[in-house]
Amino acid sequence: MSTSMSVSVSAAASSSLPPLARRRSPPASRVPFKSLRSLPRILSSARKLLLPAASMATDGAAPAASSKRDLLIFDAEEDLAQSLAKYTADISKKFAAERGAFTVVVSGGSLIKALRKLAEPPYLETVDWSKWHVFWVDERVVPKDHADSNYKLAYDGLLSKVPIPTGQVYAINDALSAEGAADDYETILRQLVKNGVIAMSAATGFPKFDVMLLGMGPDGHIASLPRPPSC
Ligand SMILES: O=C1O[C@H](COP(=O)(O)O)[C@@H](O)[C@H](O)[C@H]1O
């Protein structure tokens, strides 16, 4: 039996993109958060979720009625992977054309496997990988070659298979303490904001990534951050 997974997609200006997927459904029933990883998989084992959170677009503007968060449910993980690859390829094309760079944040977990089709035809050849800049949401303070490393997961599962320039893959510095690595990452992000690789939101005045792809655990956690009880 396959396991369930969910992916939250937060995209800047995603409303101008074609719909991500094939089928829309009403919001999933809410499940109270208990404790990290202690809950059984709460989703149907055959169903996969993809959440293109248009209303969470990093622009900060109040979402229009038509851009409410969508919950897309796939009957098969294969369908989710296909749709996610197309969505990511399309959105990277849009941002690469608009501003010459595409900034994408990834988590670890099942997301990386779900992105596998980007490393296959037609995307392997048609995506302009030279415009990609890859960042992490990562709570795992382990060396990059550790079995639990989210960097290693992404490298083995995707980044080693596509021609993104090495200097545009912003791994967290594993030679530093967690606090030092956070400061180091902030310095890098500030520099990338200064040189225009990371966009600024006109609405909020804050930097914004073009898209954030976040694997969500069955209890709603992302990067070990529990889903708030009110959600
Ligand atoms: O531990 C982690 O889990 C979450 C969710 O992972 P999933 O396998 O259930 O999709 C992920 O966001 C995070 O990066 C990872 O470190």
The ligand as an SDF file (V2000), in Angstrom:
LIG
                    3D

 16 16  0  0  0  0  0  0  0  0999 V2000
   11.0580   15.6610    8.7050 O   0  0  0  0  0  0  0  0  0  0  0  0
   10.6100   16.2380    7.7550 C   0  0  0  0  0  0  0  0  0  0  0  0
    9.2970   16.0960    7.4630 O   0  0  0  0  0  0  0  0  0  0  0  0
    8.5630   17.0910    6.7820 C   0  0  0  0  0  0  0  0  0  0  0  0
    7.4260   16.3620    6.0870 C   0  0  0  0  0  0  0  0  0  0  0  0
    7.9580   15.2300    5.4190 O   0  0  0  0  0  0  0  0  0  0  0  0
    7.0760   14.1930    4.5990 P   0  0  0  0  0  0  0  0  0  0  0  0
    8.0130   13.0590    4.2770 O   0  0  0  0  0  0  0  0  0  0  0  0
    5.9430   13.7500    5.4740 O   0  0  0  0  0  0  0  0  0  0  0  0
    6.6170   14.9030    3.3770 O   0  0  0  0  0  0  0  0  0  0  0  0
    9.4030   17.9040    5.7950 C   0  0  0  0  0  0  0  0  0  0  0  0
    8.7300   19.1220    5.5550 O   0  0  0  0  0  0  0  0  0  0  0  0
   10.7660   18.2170    6.3780 C   0  0  0  0  0  0  0  0  0  0  0  0
   11.5780   18.8420    5.4170 O   0  0  0  0  0  0  0  0  0  0  0  0
   11.4680   16.9960    6.8580 C   0  0  0  0  0  0  0  0  0  0  0  0
   12.7060   17.3600    7.4650 O   0  0  0  0  0  0  0  0  0  0  0  0
  1  2  2  0
  2  3  1  0
  2 15  1  0
  3  4  1  0
  4  5  1  0
  4 11  1  0
  5  6  1  0
  6  7  1  0
  7  8  2  0
  7  9  1  0
  7 10  1  0
 11 12  1  0
 11 13  1  0
 13 14  1  0
 13 15  1  0
 15 16  1  0
M  END
$$$$
